[in-house]
Amino acid sequence: MTRFHLPLSRALIVLAMIAVPRLALAQDKVKEIRDKNRAAMEDFDLNEFPSAKTQLEAALEMARKAKLERHPIAAETHMFLAIVQIAGNNDELEGIVEFVKALEINSSAQVPVDYRTPEVQKVFDKAKARVGSGGGTGPSDPVEPPPRKPPPKTGPQPLDCSTAGEGVTHTPVDTATAGKDLKIEVCMGAEIAPTKVMVFYRPQGVAEFTILPMKAGEGGLWTATVKGGAVGGGYMHYYIEARNAKDVALVRSGAKDSPHIVEVLAADGSSVGDDPGGGGDDENPLSGGGGGDDDEDPGMGVKKGGGGTKKGGSIFLAVGAGSGAGMLTGGGLEVAEDGGKAVEVNSGVAPAPFHVQVEAGYLLSPKSIFGVYGRFQVITLADTKRAATGAISGGLRFTRNLAPQDKPHLYVHVGGGFGHIRHTVDLAKPLQDDPDATRDTALQGMVHLGGGAGYSLPLGSTMSFRIETNVLAGIPVGDKDAFAINADLNLGIGVAF
C-alpha cells in the first residue's frame, strides 16, 4: 500500500505546483482586464467614445489570448462594449450583438445600474429575448419586461435617522422635476463622526462634479438642496462623501466612477427632451446630450449643450506673457544702413524680450481644443532713430491635452499663421547717420509654422495656471524678412466657460 500511494502523492504535488501559478496568472489577467474596462468607462463618462470602444476591444483581445473568452470578465466587457455602441455610437444592432455575447457567457448578466437607461435597457431586453428564443447558443433566462419608469416624487420624503443604525443610510433619489429644487438627505451613524459631508453632482453632459456642502441636523441627519437652475437635461449624477477634520474621506454613498443616477422629468412627468411626435429615444445620462439650457457652469470640462448627442461645447480663453529668443540665419537689419546699404546680420542667437499672447478656442472634447492665437510683441531694446516699437503675429492652433481639461495635465499644440517677430541685434560699429545707436531689429516671418508643449494646473472650477513653450519657424516673404527659429516661454491663465 505504501509503494502505491507515494507516487500518487507526488503526482498530486506536481499538479498543484503547476495549477497554482496558472490560477494566479489567470487572476492577474482578470484584474488587468477589469482595470482596462474601468478606464474605458471613465473615457465613456467623458464622452471619449472612440477611446472607450478601442480599450474595450483591446480588453476582449486580452481575454482571448489568456483563454478567458468564457470567463465572467469577458461577459462584463461585452456588456460595457454594448453600452458604448448604443449610448455613444447610436448603433443598436452592434449593441444587441454584444449583449447576446455577454448573455451567452453569463445568462444572469444585467445592465450595470449606473448605465441602466431606458434606451440601453430596451436594447438589452431585445438581446435577452433573442437568446431566450434560441437566437444565441448559451443558457438563457426568462425575458423580463423593461423596468417601469418611476413616477416623479410629489413632495419631499423625510428621512428618519432614529432607526437608521450604524453606517450610512441613504435612499437614492430616482427622479426629479426639471427646474425644481432637489433635496438630498443622508443619515450618518454616530461612529462615523464626520466633520463635513458633501454632495458631488453634475447635470447631464457635464464632465466635472460640483461640490455642495450638506448641513448637519439632529440625530445624524445631513441635508443639501441642489438649486432648480442646475436640475435639467435628461439625467443627473451625484454621490455623497463624508470627511474628517483632515479632509480624509470616511464613507461614501455612490462614487465618482459609479454615481447615483437621477432621471430628470418635465412637470407633467414626461422625459425631458422627448420628441413630441414620439420619434425620439430617451437620452443616455452619460452621452453628453440633453435638452436643457446652458444654465450650469461646466467647470474646465465639457459644457452642457442643448439637444442631440453634442460633445464638447466649452469656450476656452487664455492670456499669458513671456519672453523669447531666436536663432537668426542672416538677412539685414530693418533700419541700420552703412553707405546706403542695409547692415547684414551674422548668424546667431538674438533676444525677442517681451510679448503678450492670447488664445481663444473651442473644446471639441475634454482633451481637444481648436482655436486662434495672437502674439503682440513690445520692442524695448532697439534704439535707432526709426526703430520699430512692436510686432504682431497670429494664426490657428490645435491643442491636445494629455488628460481632461479639469485635471492637472500636460498638453501639446501645433499651429501656424502670419505676421512678424522682431529680434534685437547689437550693432558692430557706430552708424554714420546715427552714431549713438547701439541696437536695431531683424524681422522674422512673414509665415510661421511650429508647435510646443505646456502644463496646466487647475485653480478652481473654471480657471487654470499655464506654463508653456512655443517654437516657431519664420519663413521669409518680403525683402526685409529673414528666416529664423524663435522659442518663447510663457506664463498665463486659462479660463473655460
KETIMI-73786 format. One record per residue (C-alpha): z, y, x; chain. Coordinates in steps of 0.001 Angstrom, whole numbers, plus 500000, padded with zeros to 6 digits. Layout:
BEGIN
+--------+--------+--------+-------+
:      w :      v :      u : chain :
+--------+--------+--------+-------+
:      Z :      Y :      X :     A :
...
+--------+--------+--------+-------+
//
This chain:
BEGIN
+--------+--------+--------+-------+
:      w :      v :      u : chain :
+--------+--------+--------+-------+
: 500000 : 500000 : 500000 :     A :
: 500824 : 502437 : 502818 :     A :
: 497475 : 501904 : 504510 :     A :
: 495707 : 502626 : 501188 :     A :
: 497486 : 505912 : 500329 :     A :
: 497339 : 507517 : 503798 :     A :
: 493538 : 508001 : 503861 :     A :
: 493647 : 509203 : 500243 :     A :
: 496273 : 511822 : 501006 :     A :
: 494275 : 513004 : 503996 :     A :
: 491206 : 513378 : 501819 :     A :
: 493133 : 515422 : 499274 :     A :
: 494419 : 517710 : 502040 :     A :
: 490883 : 518212 : 503360 :     A :
: 489608 : 519006 : 499846 :     A :
: 492426 : 521504 : 499344 :     A :
: 491633 : 523174 : 502662 :     A :
: 488028 : 523594 : 501542 :     A :
: 488761 : 524632 : 497955 :     A :
: 491455 : 527254 : 498588 :     A :
: 489317 : 529520 : 500822 :     A :
: 486404 : 529212 : 498397 :     A :
: 488669 : 530186 : 495496 :     A :
: 489984 : 533184 : 497454 :     A :
: 486416 : 534182 : 498334 :     A :
: 485399 : 533990 : 494666 :     A :
: 488386 : 536100 : 493643 :     A :
: 487465 : 538730 : 496233 :     A :
: 483891 : 538794 : 494938 :     A :
: 485121 : 539174 : 491331 :     A :
: 487232 : 542150 : 492394 :     A :
: 484257 : 543661 : 494221 :     A :
: 482067 : 543298 : 491137 :     A :
: 484769 : 544741 : 488888 :     A :
: 485133 : 547767 : 491197 :     A :
: 481369 : 548277 : 491043 :     A :
: 481493 : 548098 : 487232 :     A :
: 484249 : 550703 : 487189 :     A :
: 482292 : 553027 : 489485 :     A :
: 479186 : 552605 : 487317 :     A :
: 481011 : 553558 : 484132 :     A :
: 482547 : 556587 : 485857 :     A :
: 478987 : 557728 : 486549 :     A :
: 478137 : 556960 : 482914 :     A :
: 481013 : 559209 : 481790 :     A :
: 479436 : 561997 : 483871 :     A :
: 476005 : 561450 : 482284 :     A :
: 474630 : 559944 : 485505 :     A :
: 472850 : 557200 : 483545 :     A :
: 470305 : 556085 : 486208 :     A :
: 473084 : 555686 : 488772 :     A :
: 475229 : 553714 : 486310 :     A :
: 472326 : 551381 : 485483 :     A :
: 471491 : 550828 : 489160 :     A :
: 475083 : 549959 : 490040 :     A :
: 475453 : 547512 : 487146 :     A :
: 472210 : 545775 : 488065 :     A :
: 473495 : 545526 : 491647 :     A :
: 476733 : 544021 : 490320 :     A :
: 474746 : 541350 : 488444 :     A :
: 472830 : 540555 : 491628 :     A :
: 476132 : 540180 : 493468 :     A :
: 477322 : 537775 : 490758 :     A :
: 474129 : 535765 : 491057 :     A :
: 474406 : 535426 : 494831 :     A :
: 478058 : 534406 : 494501 :     A :
: 477134 : 531849 : 491803 :     A :
: 479248 : 533719 : 489256 :     A :
: 476492 : 534122 : 486642 :     A :
: 478624 : 532253 : 484060 :     A :
: 481901 : 533901 : 485043 :     A :
: 483589 : 536314 : 482582 :     A :
: 483000 : 539128 : 485097 :     A :
: 479248 : 538669 : 484567 :     A :
: 479774 : 538958 : 480808 :     A :
: 481691 : 542196 : 481380 :     A :
: 478840 : 543565 : 483493 :     A :
: 476235 : 542661 : 480859 :     A :
: 478381 : 544408 : 478222 :     A :
: 478551 : 547607 : 480274 :     A :
: 474820 : 547482 : 481002 :     A :
: 474130 : 547160 : 477283 :     A :
: 476243 : 550264 : 476615 :     A :
: 474327 : 552229 : 479255 :     A :
: 470980 : 551115 : 477821 :     A :
: 471963 : 552079 : 474266 :     A :
: 474020 : 555242 : 474686 :     A :
: 472475 : 556513 : 477915 :     A :
: 468833 : 555472 : 477710 :     A :
: 468399 : 555155 : 473903 :     A :
: 466984 : 551641 : 474416 :     A :
: 468316 : 549459 : 471610 :     A :
: 466121 : 546479 : 472486 :     A :
: 467420 : 546234 : 476055 :     A :
: 470922 : 546727 : 474695 :     A :
: 470535 : 543710 : 472426 :     A :
: 469220 : 541629 : 475335 :     A :
: 472250 : 542481 : 477492 :     A :
: 474720 : 541910 : 474654 :     A :
: 473171 : 538487 : 473978 :     A :
: 473544 : 537549 : 477649 :     A :
: 477194 : 538604 : 477566 :     A :
: 477884 : 536580 : 474405 :     A :
: 476170 : 533517 : 475847 :     A :
: 478682 : 533623 : 478700 :     A :
: 481724 : 534626 : 476638 :     A :
: 481406 : 534154 : 472907 :     A :
: 484589 : 536123 : 472245 :     A :
: 483380 : 539213 : 474120 :     A :
: 483828 : 542513 : 472304 :     A :
: 482682 : 546067 : 472971 :     A :
: 485409 : 547800 : 475032 :     A :
: 487369 : 550063 : 472735 :     A :
: 486652 : 553144 : 474853 :     A :
: 482914 : 552752 : 474208 :     A :
: 483036 : 551335 : 470675 :     A :
: 480983 : 553983 : 468915 :     A :
: 479241 : 553271 : 465619 :     A :
: 475875 : 553268 : 467394 :     A :
: 476935 : 550748 : 470050 :     A :
: 478852 : 548574 : 467576 :     A :
: 475807 : 548375 : 465303 :     A :
: 473627 : 547044 : 468115 :     A :
: 476374 : 544640 : 469223 :     A :
: 476567 : 543204 : 465699 :     A :
: 472817 : 542597 : 465753 :     A :
: 473136 : 540744 : 469050 :     A :
: 476064 : 538702 : 467776 :     A :
: 474130 : 537746 : 464656 :     A :
: 471206 : 536671 : 466835 :     A :
: 473443 : 534429 : 468962 :     A :
: 475145 : 533047 : 465884 :     A :
: 471809 : 532223 : 464226 :     A :
: 470519 : 530318 : 467244 :     A :
: 468833 : 533219 : 468998 :     A :
: 470931 : 532504 : 472101 :     A :
: 471781 : 529330 : 473968 :     A :
: 475523 : 529717 : 474299 :     A :
: 478515 : 529354 : 471940 :     A :
: 478890 : 531789 : 469083 :     A :
: 481500 : 533256 : 466783 :     A :
: 481092 : 534179 : 463104 :     A :
: 479408 : 537520 : 462716 :     A :
: 481858 : 540285 : 461959 :     A :
: 480848 : 543268 : 459836 :     A :
: 480703 : 546638 : 461560 :     A :
: 484052 : 548429 : 461609 :     A :
: 484630 : 550840 : 458792 :     A :
: 484775 : 554487 : 459643 :     A :
: 488376 : 555602 : 459169 :     A :
: 488818 : 558422 : 456684 :     A :
: 489876 : 561780 : 458064 :     A :
: 493586 : 562419 : 458120 :     A :
: 494614 : 564608 : 455217 :     A :
: 497614 : 566111 : 456927 :     A :
: 499994 : 565800 : 459838 :     A :
: 501514 : 562373 : 460349 :     A :
: 505027 : 562991 : 461730 :     A :
: 506211 : 560575 : 464397 :     A :
: 509759 : 559218 : 464099 :     A :
: 511211 : 558717 : 467577 :     A :
: 514565 : 557426 : 466303 :     A :
: 513141 : 553907 : 466027 :     A :
: 510732 : 554135 : 468953 :     A :
: 512954 : 552461 : 471545 :     A :
: 512146 : 552418 : 475249 :     A :
: 508858 : 553317 : 476928 :     A :
: 506028 : 555361 : 475479 :     A :
: 505296 : 555344 : 471771 :     A :
: 502041 : 556927 : 470681 :     A :
: 499706 : 556245 : 467794 :     A :
: 496220 : 557255 : 468983 :     A :
: 494504 : 559826 : 466802 :     A :
: 491371 : 558239 : 465302 :     A :
: 489758 : 561192 : 463579 :     A :
: 489878 : 564987 : 463494 :     A :
: 488148 : 567688 : 461487 :     A :
: 485735 : 569962 : 463340 :     A :
: 487132 : 573448 : 463835 :     A :
: 490657 : 572479 : 462758 :     A :
: 493715 : 572275 : 464999 :     A :
: 494507 : 568771 : 466248 :     A :
: 498189 : 567840 : 466632 :     A :
: 499126 : 565146 : 469163 :     A :
: 502596 : 563581 : 469323 :     A :
: 504279 : 561070 : 471616 :     A :
: 507774 : 559596 : 471962 :     A :
: 509248 : 559220 : 475443 :     A :
: 512094 : 556758 : 475907 :     A :
: 515338 : 558170 : 477322 :     A :
: 514921 : 556082 : 480501 :     A :
: 511691 : 557935 : 481405 :     A :
: 513331 : 561396 : 481530 :     A :
: 510126 : 563345 : 482257 :     A :
: 510202 : 566938 : 483471 :     A :
: 506908 : 567663 : 481737 :     A :
: 504400 : 565865 : 479525 :     A :
: 500750 : 566884 : 479286 :     A :
: 497699 : 566103 : 477186 :     A :
: 494402 : 565879 : 479077 :     A :
: 491488 : 566375 : 476668 :     A :
: 487752 : 567008 : 476785 :     A :
: 485241 : 567572 : 473966 :     A :
: 482013 : 565616 : 473805 :     A :
: 479643 : 566332 : 476698 :     A :
: 482270 : 567973 : 478942 :     A :
: 482904 : 566325 : 482310 :     A :
: 486306 : 567832 : 483093 :     A :
: 489564 : 567318 : 481207 :     A :
: 491512 : 570392 : 480112 :     A :
: 495278 : 570201 : 480657 :     A :
: 497501 : 571113 : 477685 :     A :
: 501308 : 571135 : 478190 :     A :
: 503347 : 569418 : 475474 :     A :
: 506571 : 570861 : 474028 :     A :
: 509792 : 568850 : 474033 :     A :
: 511527 : 568273 : 470705 :     A :
: 514513 : 566272 : 469526 :     A :
: 515003 : 562586 : 470223 :     A :
: 512309 : 562317 : 472900 :     A :
: 509507 : 563771 : 470764 :     A :
: 506793 : 565754 : 472580 :     A :
: 504030 : 567625 : 470732 :     A :
: 500926 : 569624 : 471564 :     A :
: 498170 : 571202 : 469474 :     A :
: 494522 : 571369 : 470520 :     A :
: 493136 : 574554 : 469000 :     A :
: 490341 : 574193 : 466491 :     A :
: 487874 : 576008 : 468707 :     A :
: 487955 : 573041 : 471089 :     A :
: 487561 : 570421 : 468337 :     A :
: 483828 : 569977 : 467933 :     A :
: 480849 : 567817 : 468722 :     A :
: 480991 : 564201 : 467576 :     A :
: 483919 : 562971 : 469651 :     A :
: 486820 : 563965 : 471871 :     A :
: 488606 : 562117 : 474682 :     A :
: 492272 : 562511 : 475523 :     A :
: 495136 : 560841 : 477336 :     A :
: 498830 : 561655 : 477782 :     A :
: 500738 : 561722 : 481066 :     A :
: 504460 : 562248 : 481804 :     A :
: 505566 : 563546 : 485220 :     A :
: 508821 : 564102 : 487059 :     A :
: 510094 : 567180 : 488924 :     A :
: 507996 : 566258 : 491990 :     A :
: 504876 : 566210 : 489806 :     A :
: 504524 : 562438 : 490187 :     A :
: 503095 : 560566 : 487192 :     A :
: 505666 : 558324 : 485495 :     A :
: 503850 : 556844 : 482493 :     A :
: 500615 : 557338 : 480583 :     A :
: 499111 : 556615 : 477210 :     A :
: 495419 : 556182 : 477910 :     A :
: 493948 : 557163 : 481260 :     A :
: 491177 : 559263 : 482771 :     A :
: 488825 : 556280 : 483004 :     A :
: 489906 : 554800 : 479653 :     A :
: 490948 : 557669 : 477355 :     A :
: 491680 : 557588 : 473641 :     A :
: 488613 : 558484 : 471548 :     A :
: 488832 : 560792 : 468538 :     A :
: 485911 : 560890 : 466127 :     A :
: 485300 : 564469 : 465000 :     A :
: 484176 : 564706 : 461372 :     A :
: 482930 : 567523 : 459197 :     A :
: 485148 : 568904 : 456434 :     A :
: 483518 : 566573 : 453884 :     A :
: 484248 : 563511 : 456042 :     A :
: 480701 : 563068 : 457320 :     A :
: 479943 : 562677 : 461011 :     A :
: 479303 : 565940 : 462808 :     A :
: 475636 : 566234 : 463727 :     A :
: 474421 : 563674 : 461178 :     A :
: 470765 : 564130 : 460164 :     A :
: 470732 : 565308 : 456510 :     A :
: 467721 : 563112 : 455938 :     A :
: 469557 : 560067 : 457158 :     A :
: 467398 : 559609 : 460221 :     A :
: 469959 : 560290 : 462918 :     A :
: 472368 : 557884 : 464585 :     A :
: 475944 : 558760 : 465441 :     A :
: 476290 : 560244 : 468904 :     A :
: 477886 : 558406 : 471768 :     A :
: 481109 : 560154 : 472819 :     A :
: 480184 : 559776 : 476491 :     A :
: 476494 : 560640 : 476368 :     A :
: 476811 : 564396 : 476725 :     A :
: 475135 : 565178 : 473416 :     A :
: 476664 : 566730 : 470358 :     A :
: 476067 : 569144 : 467557 :     A :
: 478782 : 571695 : 468179 :     A :
: 478708 : 575220 : 469506 :     A :
: 479265 : 576025 : 473156 :     A :
: 482794 : 577243 : 472495 :     A :
: 484767 : 575333 : 475121 :     A :
: 484936 : 576102 : 478815 :     A :
: 483487 : 573070 : 480602 :     A :
: 485078 : 573768 : 483972 :     A :
: 482968 : 573064 : 487038 :     A :
: 481281 : 570077 : 485423 :     A :
: 478816 : 569681 : 482574 :     A :
: 478813 : 572207 : 479798 :     A :
: 478685 : 571064 : 476221 :     A :
: 475285 : 571564 : 474627 :     A :
: 474043 : 571537 : 471071 :     A :
: 472115 : 568596 : 469709 :     A :
: 470279 : 565643 : 471235 :     A :
: 471399 : 563966 : 474407 :     A :
: 471370 : 567079 : 476533 :     A :
: 472702 : 566628 : 480066 :     A :
: 473877 : 569361 : 482363 :     A :
: 473938 : 572824 : 480903 :     A :
: 476239 : 574898 : 483145 :     A :
: 475134 : 578150 : 484715 :     A :
: 476240 : 578390 : 488341 :     A :
: 476662 : 581635 : 490291 :     A :
: 477718 : 582091 : 493907 :     A :
: 478160 : 585056 : 496222 :     A :
: 479024 : 584979 : 499901 :     A :
: 478923 : 586957 : 503105 :     A :
: 478188 : 585866 : 506613 :     A :
: 476527 : 586358 : 509940 :     A :
: 473722 : 584647 : 511786 :     A :
: 471596 : 584392 : 514873 :     A :
: 468042 : 583385 : 515628 :     A :
: 466015 : 581721 : 518327 :     A :
: 463084 : 584076 : 518992 :     A :
: 459828 : 582752 : 520436 :     A :
: 458102 : 586016 : 521315 :     A :
: 456472 : 588860 : 519435 :     A :
: 457105 : 592598 : 519550 :     A :
: 459889 : 594970 : 518680 :     A :
: 459379 : 596963 : 515496 :     A :
: 459863 : 600496 : 516837 :     A :
: 460147 : 600450 : 520628 :     A :
: 456935 : 601279 : 522444 :     A :
: 456110 : 601680 : 526105 :     A :
: 452971 : 603673 : 526806 :     A :
: 451804 : 603325 : 523199 :     A :
: 452220 : 599545 : 523173 :     A :
: 454961 : 597558 : 521446 :     A :
: 457612 : 596186 : 523783 :     A :
: 457354 : 592425 : 523922 :     A :
: 460379 : 590239 : 523191 :     A :
: 461335 : 587440 : 525555 :     A :
: 462212 : 584068 : 524031 :     A :
: 465943 : 583573 : 523450 :     A :
: 468844 : 583952 : 521051 :     A :
: 469330 : 587244 : 519174 :     A :
: 472009 : 588153 : 516581 :     A :
: 471497 : 588940 : 512900 :     A :
: 475034 : 590240 : 512366 :     A :
: 475845 : 590780 : 508676 :     A :
: 474399 : 589849 : 505289 :     A :
: 475345 : 589094 : 501692 :     A :
: 473855 : 586051 : 499931 :     A :
: 473777 : 585485 : 496156 :     A :
: 472678 : 582435 : 494204 :     A :
: 472093 : 581735 : 490512 :     A :
: 471408 : 578201 : 489363 :     A :
: 471433 : 575703 : 486538 :     A :
: 473331 : 572403 : 486703 :     A :
: 470715 : 569750 : 485976 :     A :
: 473584 : 567238 : 486205 :     A :
: 477149 : 567300 : 487589 :     A :
: 475639 : 566724 : 491048 :     A :
: 472353 : 568666 : 490984 :     A :
: 471687 : 572423 : 490887 :     A :
: 468333 : 574198 : 490830 :     A :
: 468196 : 577943 : 491183 :     A :
: 467216 : 581074 : 493072 :     A :
: 468818 : 582830 : 496034 :     A :
: 468680 : 586237 : 497679 :     A :
: 469725 : 587321 : 501189 :     A :
: 470500 : 591002 : 501734 :     A :
: 470964 : 591970 : 505378 :     A :
: 472566 : 595135 : 506770 :     A :
: 471403 : 596272 : 510227 :     A :
: 474204 : 597949 : 512220 :     A :
: 473387 : 597397 : 515910 :     A :
: 469855 : 598826 : 516307 :     A :
: 469898 : 602461 : 517485 :     A :
: 466274 : 603506 : 517985 :     A :
: 465250 : 606688 : 516186 :     A :
: 463371 : 604879 : 513451 :     A :
: 465472 : 601683 : 513422 :     A :
: 465454 : 599550 : 510268 :     A :
: 468661 : 599534 : 508229 :     A :
: 468281 : 596255 : 506346 :     A :
: 466157 : 593269 : 505338 :     A :
: 465682 : 591292 : 502130 :     A :
: 464524 : 587733 : 501525 :     A :
: 464813 : 585262 : 498647 :     A :
: 463361 : 582170 : 497044 :     A :
: 464056 : 578871 : 495288 :     A :
: 466783 : 576402 : 496180 :     A :
: 467775 : 572861 : 495190 :     A :
: 471343 : 571694 : 495854 :     A :
: 472638 : 568136 : 495689 :     A :
: 476409 : 567666 : 495508 :     A :
: 477817 : 564502 : 497057 :     A :
: 480468 : 564429 : 494319 :     A :
: 480711 : 566017 : 490838 :     A :
: 480866 : 569802 : 490849 :     A :
: 484508 : 569849 : 489666 :     A :
: 485737 : 567847 : 492708 :     A :
: 486116 : 568852 : 496368 :     A :
: 482783 : 567865 : 497845 :     A :
: 480140 : 568259 : 500499 :     A :
: 476674 : 569353 : 499449 :     A :
: 473213 : 569679 : 500954 :     A :
: 470396 : 572011 : 499970 :     A :
: 466730 : 572730 : 500655 :     A :
: 464690 : 575750 : 499768 :     A :
: 462087 : 578278 : 500669 :     A :
: 460807 : 581700 : 499826 :     A :
: 459543 : 585046 : 501082 :     A :
: 460983 : 588053 : 502859 :     A :
: 462287 : 589075 : 506265 :     A :
: 465246 : 588539 : 508539 :     A :
: 465795 : 591033 : 511349 :     A :
: 467317 : 590189 : 514731 :     A :
: 468758 : 592771 : 517121 :     A :
: 467375 : 592782 : 520662 :     A :
: 468673 : 594674 : 523711 :     A :
: 466122 : 596908 : 525430 :     A :
: 465469 : 596015 : 529059 :     A :
: 464828 : 599654 : 530063 :     A :
: 465007 : 603147 : 528518 :     A :
: 462140 : 604298 : 526302 :     A :
: 460139 : 607347 : 527313 :     A :
: 460382 : 608996 : 523891 :     A :
: 463883 : 607671 : 523036 :     A :
: 465904 : 607444 : 526271 :     A :
: 469269 : 606965 : 524513 :     A :
: 468156 : 603877 : 522566 :     A :
: 469581 : 600538 : 523702 :     A :
: 468653 : 598129 : 520887 :     A :
: 465771 : 597538 : 518459 :     A :
: 464927 : 594888 : 515854 :     A :
: 462464 : 591986 : 515795 :     A :
: 461062 : 590902 : 512448 :     A :
: 461147 : 587229 : 511332 :     A :
: 459107 : 585937 : 508404 :     A :
: 457359 : 586501 : 506036 :     A :
: 457562 : 582898 : 504739 :     A :
: 460828 : 580949 : 505031 :     A :
: 461467 : 577197 : 504771 :     A :
: 464680 : 575329 : 505506 :     A :
: 467950 : 573908 : 504274 :     A :
: 471575 : 573388 : 505104 :     A :
: 474913 : 571913 : 504085 :     A :
: 478292 : 573100 : 502868 :     A :
: 481709 : 572269 : 501471 :     A :
: 483065 : 573297 : 498070 :     A :
: 486783 : 573385 : 497206 :     A :
: 487715 : 573968 : 493513 :     A :
: 490144 : 576861 : 492953 :     A :
: 490601 : 576207 : 489238 :     A :
: 488656 : 575037 : 486237 :     A :
: 485624 : 577267 : 486895 :     A :
: 485847 : 578690 : 490428 :     A :
: 485392 : 577208 : 493888 :     A :
: 485617 : 578334 : 497518 :     A :
: 482469 : 577582 : 499525 :     A :
: 481589 : 577456 : 503204 :     A :
: 478023 : 576672 : 504157 :     A :
: 475402 : 576800 : 506873 :     A :
: 471752 : 577718 : 506357 :     A :
: 468890 : 577125 : 508774 :     A :
: 465569 : 578845 : 508026 :     A :
: 462295 : 578799 : 509928 :     A :
: 460386 : 582065 : 509606 :     A :
: 456604 : 581737 : 509575 :     A :
: 454774 : 584976 : 510535 :     A :
: 452292 : 586575 : 508147 :     A :
: 451976 : 590247 : 509143 :     A :
: 451079 : 591818 : 512519 :     A :
: 454689 : 592589 : 513424 :     A :
: 456127 : 589288 : 512107 :     A :
: 457362 : 586749 : 514642 :     A :
: 458161 : 583054 : 514412 :     A :
: 461873 : 582343 : 514762 :     A :
: 464516 : 579900 : 513623 :     A :
: 467596 : 581553 : 512098 :     A :
: 471010 : 579983 : 511402 :     A :
: 473645 : 581575 : 509122 :     A :
: 477297 : 580794 : 508421 :     A :
: 478521 : 581983 : 505011 :     A :
: 481878 : 582102 : 503205 :     A :
: 481955 : 582771 : 499476 :     A :
: 482967 : 581994 : 495922 :     A :
: 481143 : 579913 : 493283 :     A :
: 481631 : 580080 : 489507 :     A :
: 480311 : 577783 : 486752 :     A :
: 480377 : 578622 : 483034 :     A :
+--------+--------+--------+-------+
//
